[in-house]
Structure formats: C-alpha cells, structure tokens
Amino acid sequence: MIAMILRVSQANGDVIFFSQSSHYGRMKLLNALINTNLQGDLKDRSLAIIKRFKAPTRLRNELAHAEWVIDQGTGHYIATVSANLDTVDQKPLLETKAFDKGRINEIDQACRVLSKIVNDIIDLNEDLRKRPLSE
C-alpha cells in the first residue's frame, strides 16, 4: 500500500515499510501516509482496512510471542501464556488462555478476516494505481 500511496517502486515502498521495526510503528506510518496523501473514498477505505487489521494482528502477535503449555501425557497444546499488555500503569500481567475448540475457532475467524482484508487491499491497490496524479 505504501508504494501505491506514494507512487514509488515496490522496492522503495518496502524500504519505507520495513524501516519501522515494530508493527505499531508500521501502522502509525501507514496511517500518517493515508491521512496526508489520500482523500475521499480511497482514504476512507484505506483507514477502514487498517482498523480491521488490528484485531487479527493482536491475535497473531499473542500466539507468536506466547509460551505454549503442552500436556505431558498427550503431547497436545493445552494453553498459551502471554503478557497482557493492555494493563495501564502496571506491570504486564500474565494471561493464560485454554487452547480449546473456542480458541481454534478464534484463530479460524481471524484467518478468514485476514483473507478478506488481503482481497480488499488488492482491490484498493488497483484503485490507487488508477487515481489521477493530482491527488
């Protein structure tokens, strides 16, 4: 999206995107570029995509950075333990979540949302490519 917004090569868009070391920094950069360079429907659609991307990304980060608990008898994953970073003015609290059918459904739903977001980004990039140079 950055390459399309700034009308630069994909390689230059990647350099800009990956110059930020955290997902939070990348999303903040993308928000600023959208607000500065886009107007109307393109701006609204771009910001909506970024907003929808937040929940599945939180789950992805939680799963990627969690400590996984394995049942010693079966060898199955039974829970994740991760820092709850939503606590305000406190040390992060450890949060344990069962790795059960509900959790698997949560992961499945996040994957479905991400799949739809990817399709929406592809459509948006086509429209960004078509916009007049004056925008």
NORJOSUL-V66344 format. One record per backbone hydrogen bond with DSSP energy under -0.5 kcal/mol. CO is the residue of the C=O (numbers start at 1). NH is the residue of the N-H. Records with the same first field share a line. If there is no record, write none. Layout:
CO=NH + NH
This chain:
1=5
2=6
3=7 + 8
9=13
10=14
11=15
12=16
13=17
14=18
15=19
16=19
17=20
22=26
23=27
24=28
25=29
26=30
27=31
28=32
29=33
30=34
31=35
32=36
33=37
34=38
39=42 + 43
40=44
41=45
42=46
43=47
44=48
45=49
46=50
47=51
48=52
49=53
50=54
51=54
52=56
53=57
54=58
55=59
56=60
57=61
58=62
59=63
60=64
61=65
62=66
66=68
67=81
68=70
69=78 + 79
71=75
76=71
78=99
79=69
80=97
81=67
82=95
83=85
84=87 + 93
93=84
95=82
97=80
98=100
100=104
101=105
102=106
103=107
104=108
105=109
106=110
107=111
108=112
109=113
110=114
111=115
112=116
113=117
114=118
115=119
116=120
117=121
118=122
119=123
120=124
121=125
122=126
123=127
124=128
125=129
126=130
127=131
128=131
132=135
